[in-house]
Structures are given as C-alpha cells and as structure tokens.
C-alpha cells in the first residue's frame, strides 16, 4: 500500500499497476517522532503524516511539492525509511499546455522509479480502463444533470467548472453536485474552504444534520477524469491539473472569485487551516473582509485531543447561523430579562401556570459545575456552583441535588434540562445539550441586554463572543488547546507564589512596580515566575505582571471579534480582581460582571430549556 496526501498525486497510475492507494488522514496522539526529527514549528499536518508513516503499514509515500513543510517531510522520511518508496513529485505551478507537458514528464520519471523499486510494469491501457470505470461511477453518483463530462478544464477561463462541482441555477452559483439534491428545509448549508480538512470535520457536520454544500479544501473535491484515447497519460495529466487550484498554483488568482460565488449559496462557511500553515491564513484574512456570509476560522493540529474543541467550535457556529423570521421574532420576545415580553400582559391563569413550571440549565466546566433553575416567567429560582471532580457526571448529580433543595422542588418538577460546557455530553439526566458559546451569549443578554462583547475565561479555555442587539452570537473565537491565560494557568502560578488562587487577584492590586511577563506559555511562564522569585521580586508585582499578561492575551481575542461596547466578563476568572482591573485598563472601559459570573452559561442553558418548552406547548 502506498500513501498519498495531495489531490494532484497521480494515484490512478499506481492503481493501474495493482497498487492499493490510501490518502493519509493523520489522527495522532502526539508528535514524539516529529518533534525529534523536524522543527517544532513545522506544519502540524506534515508532522502528523510523519507519525502515521513511521507507525508502519505503508510500502511508501507519494508526496508533492506543495510547501516547504512537505519538502522537509520528504527529507526526513527518505533518511529514516531508506528501504521504502518515498517519492517527491514536483508539481508545476502552471496549468496550461506547458505545465501539462512538464508534469507528464515528471510522472513518467516517477513511474520508472517505481517500476525499478517494485518490479511492476505500467501499462497505459490499464490506466485507460481505470479512467473509464471511474468516469462511469462518477457520472452515476452525480446524476445526469449534475455533471458535464466535457466541461473545460480550469485554466484562464473564470467561468470554467472545477472538477467535481456542478453549476446550479441560472445565476451560475456553484455547489457540490453530490450534495445538491440533499438540501432539507431545516438543514444548515455549510461550505468548507481552506487547507486539507480531516474526516472528523465532515463527520461532525453530518452528525449535526448540516448539509455540506461544497468542499473546496485540498482533499475535498472529486477528481476529474479526462480520457484522450490517442494520448492517455497526457489527457490524464490535463485532468489532474484542471482541478480547483490550490494556493500555490498559477490559477489561484481565480480562487477568490469562485469562492465568493460559492459562498453566496450557503448559510455559512468554515475556513480550515492547519497549525503553523501561513498560506491559507492570509487567504482567510482577505476572505473575512470580502464575504458577506458568516465565516468560522477553524485551525486544527491533527491530534485526537483536538476533537473536543473542533466539535464545540462547529456546534457553536451552526447554532449561531441565521434564524428564520419566526425564530428571530421569538428571540426578541423571549430573551428579555426577568420574563418581560413584547406580547402584552399575560392572564393571571397563564402566569400562575408559568410560575409552577421549572427548567434547569447546567454548565459542566473543567473547574466548576454550575446550575440554574428558572420558572416559566424567566425568574431564577435557585443557582449553585460546585467544584468539578474527577467525573463530570458525579459533579452534575451533586449540583442537581443542591439546586433542587434550594428551590424546594423535586426532580420530577423539572420539565426540561439543557446541559452546556466542557462536559455537556456527559450529563446523563440532561434532555439536550447546547454549546457554552451560545449559552453564554443568551445568559449575558439576559443579565444585561446592552452587552455586545463577552470575555469568558474558564478553567481550560478562553472565548471572546460578540452579540447582536437581539443577544444572538454574531462572531466568536476560542483559544487553542494551550492553557495560557486560563484558570488552570492562574492556579499554577499561584502555587509557585505560595498563595491560593483566590488571593492572586487581591495581592496584584497592591503592586508598586510593573513587571513584564514575557511568555504566556504555561510552562515557560512558571519558569519565569520562579526566576523572579529567586531574584527577590515582590509577590504582589509578580502577581500583577501575570494578571497583565492574561489581559494582553484576552485583548487579542477580543480584537478578533471586534471591540464593541458594552463589555462583559464571565467565568471563574471574572472573580479575579487583578485580571479584571488589567483587562479594563487594556480596554479603557469598565466591564459588566454579574455578581456570580460562573452561572451565566447555566442561565443561558435554562433559557434554551424554556424555549424548548414553549415550542412543545405551541
């Protein structure tokens, strides 16, 4: 079996020689080999491929010259696996006749190299048979009207249709042919753009009942099979180079125009990049300004541990996308604080019924588990915060018992329970779950409808959320897996200073001298703090330096969603007076902080539960 990574790889050539081909989609747990053999800042995809290939199972790997990281990957694999077929195929940037001739020649050289390595023989007639078969299968899967076999290759003509994509409608809007007929009335239509996206992203969209309208990533499009009987390999090469262009190709100048036309046909666009990949980050920055559709920047590092954050980001993005006019009106009517509505006075009988109906929101975080019980009039009946233990389910059971006791009601009195937060899927008694991003948006709007920008710093991550005037999430960003600037980060620093985390904020307010903490990496920052302690620097000054470092990181997050007043801070770190002061100094304005900032997400979850009960009662 040979592995490959690029859509320009001539995999059918090897299949014609009886070789099994597999696209490498790395899902690794660590980069142990890669960090020893490659620079730490090499693209995470290249490092993931190295780990996957080093684990065994491949006779060899076909790489293409798409970037410097892949060239470095080739050097390492060639050195580490000298007995395998490791080949770097130089893909030309030009896609016209000169590029086709150049690439065909290089493919022939690769064929000769593999024949010498394996003892197998390439026959163009065998390639032709494979192309006929795949063209037939593709035509059947796309349907008669979804695929034009004679479509011109993408070269200098902006109206040309990329491989695997069919034009839809008179306006020439493009959409992936295979998904065109699957559009349901309530499904969100999502486009996927950017660098190579792993299967987990597509799987999450399917599981969340979203229609993948098009996939324009490196590996998303169907291949284009051109069969020219008189020059089989030439026609095949022409088809390879006529695919939707990647960033390095000469035709990439047409990407933005085509992407813009695609994007107008969907509800939202996910732009995927790989950690330490610069090329696609530049394109995202440009598209963010030019596209009218909502966009989610999703950066992954190809580790299994990143799945949870990918899931949260995609779920929150889907939740934030366009509501129907009826849903929007409902949002206006139901999100006002303390049950005030625009529908006039309710009858005494209905009010009594609402007061006797209860719902619950539970926010299961990595540090604390928070719960809120509301009645049908949107009054908070009880709330609680407990520390999350080793198992989120057990913490949830404890807090359930506590808020029920406070409210003076029984479990069977709760009509609906919505869970949110890090452990939302691990709450056995919850009726449904919603992401913490949407819940913090609803909760913030409930407590203060004037809030437009939220900074939420929890135990293991940080989020910046921008709301519209109706309290709906307009944009959001999250930190990555790094714990820098989170509650865990502050706990670690507090231990180094030999104070409790609750003391860290108050002592920071007593600082007399500004100290700059130069690193936000948890490990490096701790080492820096230990060095400052060894140099007899004051704890108060060190604590203030840490709080200012957290504020700087938070400010960067907030800038990415837009610094729109009024600002609110939620999460456990909102109780840290030193961090709050530092963030306010950075923003130049006051933060609104609810007296118990850890229940904001749980309150939002309770509001979602009330929405569900209203739907059921309609």
N, C-alpha and C positions, 0 to 999 in steps of 0.2 A: 504494500500500500504506500502510495506517495501522498504527502500532504501539500496543500497549496493555500495561499492567503488572498490572492488578488483576482478580481474579475477579468483582468487581461491575461491571466495564465491560460495557456492552451491545453486545458485538461482533456479535451476530446482526442487530441493527438496521442496521449498516453493510453486512453481508453481503447483506441484503435489497435494498441499493442497488447491489449488484455490486462491492463494495469487498473487496479481499484484506486480511485481518487477520492480524497476526503478534504473538504475545506476545514482548516484548523480554526476552531472557535474556542479559544482557551478559557477555562474556568478553573483557576488555580487558587490554592490557599495561601501561598507565599511565593516570594521571589528569591528563594535561597540561592539557587544556581545563578540566576541572572544578576543579582547584586554582587556576586563574587566575580563574574566574568564580563559584566558590562557596567557602564557608568550608571549611577543611581537615577539620573535624570533622563535616561533613555526612555522613549515612549513605552507606556505600560503594555501596549499590545505586543510590541516586539519582545518584551521580557516574558510575557505570558506564553508566546509561541515557543520561546527557548525552553521554558519549563515543561511545556507539553511535549515537545520533541525529545528532550533529554529523558523524559519518563519512559520512552520506548514506544514500539508499535509501528514506527514508520521505516520504510526502506529508504526513504529520502524525502526531500522537501524542495518544491519549486518556489523560488522567491522572485519578485520583480523589483526593479529599481524605483520604487515609489518615493522613498525618502532616505535620509541618512541613517535613521534608526534601523531600517531593514538592511542596509548595507553593512552596518555593524553586526547585526544578527547573522548575516551570511558569514562574515569573518569568524565569528565565534563558533558557529555550527561546523564550519569547514575544519577548524582546528580541533574541536572536541570530538567530531564524528567522522574521521577520515575514511572509514570504510563504507560510508553511506553516500547516496547520490544527493549531494547538496548543490543546487544549481541556481545561479543568479541570472535571470533573463532580463537583459536591458531593454526596457520598453520605451520606444521613441515617443517624444512629445507631440510630434506632428502626426496627423491622421489622414492626410491626403495621399496621393499615389506614391510619393517618395517615401513617406513613412511606412506605407504598406509593404513596399519592396524591401525596405530596411528590416522591418520586423519579420517578414517571411524568411529572410536570410538568417536572422538570428535564431528563429525557431528551428530551421533546418540544422544549424550547428548544434542546438540543444538535442535534437533527435539523434544526431550522430553520436553525441556524447553518451546518451542513454543506451543506444544500441551497443556501444563498446562496453558500457558498465554491466548491462544485463544479459547481453547475448540475444535479445529480442530484435525483431525486424519491423520497421514501419512500412505500411502499405497505404498509399493514398486511397485506394479503392475501399479499404476498411474504414477509413475516415469518412468517405462519402456515404457509406451505409449508415454510420452512426448519425451523421448530419440529417439524412433523410428521416430516420426514425425519430430523432428529437424534434425536427420541424413538424412532423405529424403529431407527435404528442403535445407539442406546444399549441398547435392550431386547435386541437380538440379541447384542451384545457381552457383556452381563451374564448372559444366560441367563434362562430363565423364572422360576426360583426365587430369583434374586439381586436382583431389582429390583421394587419395588412402585410402579407409576406413580401410584397415588393416594395415596401417602404424604403425610401432613400436613406443611406447611412448619414449620420450626423457629421457634417463637415463644415462647409461655410454657410449653410442654409439654416437660418434660425427657425424655420418652420418644419424642419425635419423632425421625425419622431424617434426618440431614443428606443433602444431595444427593450422589449417587454412592456412598453407603455402605449396605450391607445388613446387617440383624441376622443373627447366626449363633448357633444353639444356643438351648436353652430359657432359659438364664440371661440372654439379652439382650445378650451380649457382641458388640460391633461389630467388623466387619472389612471392608476394601475388597472389594466384590463381585467386581471384575475379577480379583483375585488369589486368591480363596478356594479355587479348585479346583487351584491350582498348588503346594500345600504338599507338599514332598517329605520323606521320613523323616529326611534328614540335613541339610536346609537350615535355616539360622537364620531365624526370622521376626522382621522388624525393622519398627518403627513410626517414622514421620517426623513430627515436630511442629515448630511454631515459625514463623519468618518465611519468606518466599519462598525456596525452595531451587532452585539452578540444576540443570541437567540432569546435570552431572558427578557429583553425589551419587547420583542414581538409577542412573546408568550404572555407577558403581563397585560398588554393591550387586548389580546384576545380574551383573557380571563376576565377583564373588566368590561367586556362587551363593547369595546371600541372597534370601529372599522378602520383597518389600516388601508387608507385610500391610496397611498403611494409610498414607496421606499426607495429613496434616491441615495442611500448610503453606498459605500464601496461594494458591498456584497448583497445589496437588496434587489437589484434588477434581474429579470430573466435575460439570459444570453440571447444574442441574435445570431441565427444560423443562416449563413449565405452559402449556397451551393452553386458553384460555377463549374459545370462538367468538364470544361476544357482546361481549367486551372484550379483544381480542387483546393490546394493549400492556399493559393492566393485569395480565392473567394472567402475561405475560412478566416484568414488573417484580416481581410477587409471587414468582416462581421465583428471580429474582436475589437477592432479599433473604432467601430461606429457605435459603441455603447455610450450611455450618458457619461460625459467626461468627468474624470476625477480632477482634483485641484492642480495636478502637475501637467495636465495635457494642454496643448495649444488651444483647443476648443473650449477650455474652461471659461473663457471670456463670455460664452453664451450661457453658462450655468445660471447666473443671477436672473437673467431674463426668463429662462424656462422655469426656474424655481418660483419666481414671482407669479407666473401664470398658474402653476400647480397649486400654490398656496391659497389662491383665491377660491378654490373649490372645496376647502376643508374648514372645520371648526377651529383647528389649532395645529401647530407644527412643533414637533420635537426635534431639536438640533443636537445631535450627538457628537461629542468629541472624546478623545482619549487623553488620559492624563499625560502631560508633557508633550502633547502634539500641538504645535503652534499654527500649522497651516489652516486648519479648519476653525480655529479660534478667531482668526482675522475675518474669515468669511461670515461667521456668526455676528460679529460686531457690525458689519455692514448690513446684513440682512435684518438685524434687530431694528435698525433705523428705517429701512425701506418697506418692510412687510407690514400690512395692516392687520394680519391675523395674529392672535396670541402665540408667543413662542416660549418654549421651555428649553433652557440650556441644560443638557444632561451630560455630565462628564463621568466616565467610568474608568476603573483601573483593571478590569478583568479579573478581579478576585471574587471568590464566592462570598466573602464577608460584605461586599458592597451591595448585595441583593436587597437588603432591607431598606437602604437609603434610596436605591433606584425605585423600589416599589412605592415608597412614600412620595417621592417627587412626582411620579407618573400619576398616582392616585389623586394627589392634590391638584395637579394640572387638569385632570379630567373633571374633577369637582368644580374647578373654577371657570370652566368654559361655559359659553353662552346659554343662558336660561331662556325658556320660551316666554313670551309676553305675560302669560298667565302666572308663570313661576316668578317672574320679576315683580309683578304686582303683589303676589303673595309675600315675597320677601320684604316689600315696602310695608306691608300691613303687619307682619308678624315679628319683625326684628326690633321694634321699638321697645325701649326699656320699660320693665315692670308692667307689661301687658297692655300698654296704651296702643290703641289701634285707630285707623282712619275710617272704620266702618260704623262709627256712631256708638251709642250706648247699647250694651247688651241687656237682655231681660234679666230680672232677678233670678229666674229659674235657671237660665244658662250659666249665670255667674256662679250660682251655688254648685252646679254640676262641674264647672271648671275647677273650682276650689277643691273638690273631692277627688279629682283625677291627678295622679302623680306620675312623673317620669324621672329618669335618672341619667346623668352623664358621668362617665368615669374616664379619667385621664391616667393611663398607666405609663409613667415615665421610668427612666433608668434609675433615678434617685428618689423620687416621690410618687405616690399614687394618690390621686385627688378625685373627689366625688362631689356632685351637687344633685340635690333633689329639688325639682320645681313642681309647682302646681299648674293647673291649666291656665291660670292667669299670668303665668311667667314670673311668679314670685319665687324667690329662693327660699325653700322651707328649711333646708339644712345643708351643711357642707362640712367637709373634713379633709385633712391632709395627713397621710401616714408615710413613713419611710418604706420604700420598696425593698423587699427582702430578696433572697436568692431566687424565689419563684414569684413571677408577677401574678399568677393565679391566686396564690395564697394571700398576697397583699390585697388583692381585689376583694377576696372574701372577708378580710378583716375590716376593710373600709365600708363594705356593704352593710355589715352588722352595725358599724358605728353611726352611719348616716341614718339608717332606719331607726335606731334608738333615739337619735336627736329629734327626728321628725315625729316620733311617736306613732309610726305606722308599721305594717308588716310587709314582708316580701311580696305577697300576693296583691298588695295595694298598688304596686308599681306597674303601670300599663306598658311601658316600653323603656328599654335601656340601650343607650348608644355608647360604645367604647371608642376611645381615641388614644393617641400616644404610641410610644415605642412598643408596648406590649398589648396593643389593642386586639390583636388576633388571638391572644392567649387568655381572654376573659370568658370563661365557659358560660356564664349566665347572661352575657350581652346578646341582644337581639340583632344588632348590626354594628358595623364599625365605620368610622369616618376619620380621615387623616387629621392630625393635630394642626396642620396649617389652616384648613377650612374651619376647624373648631375654634382656634384662637381668633380668627377673623370674626366669627359670629359672636364669640364671647366679648371681644373688645368693643364691638359695635353695641352690644347690649349694655355694657357698663358706661360707655361714653361714645355716643353716636358721632361726635366730632372727630374722633381718631381716624387718621388716614394712613399712618405708618406705624408698624409694630416691630419692636425688637424683642424676640423671645430667646432667652438664654437658659437652657436647661442643663441637665446633668451631663449629657454627652454630645449635644449639638447646639448650634445657634441658627436662628432663622430671622430673616427680615421679610416682612409681609406688607404689601401696600393694598389698601382697601379703596373702593369707590364710595360714593356718597350713600349707597344702599348697604354698605357693610360687606359687599362681596369681594372676594380676593381678586385683585386686578393683576398682581405680579408677586412673585416670591423668590427668594434664594435661600439655600441652606449651605452651611459649611460642609466640608467633606468629612471623611472618617476621622481626621485628626481631632484630638480633644482640646486643642488650643483654644483658650478663651471660654471654656465651658465650666460648669460647676465642678466637674472632676478635676479640671486643671487648677481651680482655686483651692480645692481640698488638698491637693498635692503640695501646693505652695505653702498653705497654712501649716501642714505637717513639718515642712522644712523650717518654718519660722517658730515652731513650737507654740502655736496658738490654735484655737478652734477656728473653724471656717466662719462661724458667726462673729468672731472677734476681728476678722481680717478687715472688714469694711470700716468699722468704727476706729480702729487704730490708724487706718490710712488717712482719715480725716485730721489726724494730729500731726501729719507730716510737716516738716520745716524745710526740707531740701528735696528738690526734684531729682530722681534717679531714673535713668532711661534703661528699660529692659529691652535689649536689642533683639532677642529671639522670642518668637511665640510658639516654637516647638516645645511641647511639654517637657521633654527630656532635657533639651538644651537650656530652657528657662530655669528648670530646677537647678541645673549645674551653675547657672549664672547667679542664682539666688544664694547658693552655698558659698560661692566665691565672695559675694558681697558680705555675707555674714562673717566669713573669715577675715575680711578687711575691716571689721568692726563698724560697718554701716548700720544705721539705726533701723530697727524693725519697722517703725512707722513709715520711714522713707521707702524701704523696700516694698512694703505693702501698697503704698501709693503708686509706686512705679509699676507694680503688677496690675493694679486697677486701671491705670492709664493705658497700659499695653492692651488690656481687654477692650477698652473703649476704642482704641485705634482700629482693632480688628473688627469690632462691631460697626464702626463708622464706614468701613469699606463695604461691609454687607449692605448697609442702609443705602449707600450711594448707588448700588447696583439696581435697587428698585425705585429710587427717586426719593429725595429728601422733602417730602410733602408733610407739612404740619396738619394736624396736631400729632405728636408722637406719644406712644405708649410703650411701656416696658413690662413684659410678663415673664413668668418662670421664676424659679427659686433664686436666681442671681439678682433679680429685681429687689430682693431684700438686703443686698449688699450696698450699704450707703456709699462706700468708696467708689464702686463701679458706677453707681447711679450718678454721683457727682461728676466723675470723669466723662461719662457719656454726655451729660448735659453741657459740660464745658466744651466738648468737641462739637456738639450740635449748635451751641449758642442759644439754647432754649430749654424750657422745663419739660420733663417727662411726666405724663399722667401715669400714676401707678395705683392700681386698686389696692385697698388695704390688705387683701390676701391674694397676691399676684399669681400664686400657683393654681388657683381654681378657675382661671379664665378659660382654659381649654375645656375643662369639665363642664363649665356653664354653657359653652358653645355646643358641646355634645348634647346637653339636656335640651337646648333649643332645637337641635336637629330631631331629637326624640319627639318633641311637641309637634314639629312639622309632620312627622310620620303619623301621629295620632290624628291630626286634622285631616290628613289625606284619607285615613281609614274611616273617618266619621262623615266624610262628604257623600 
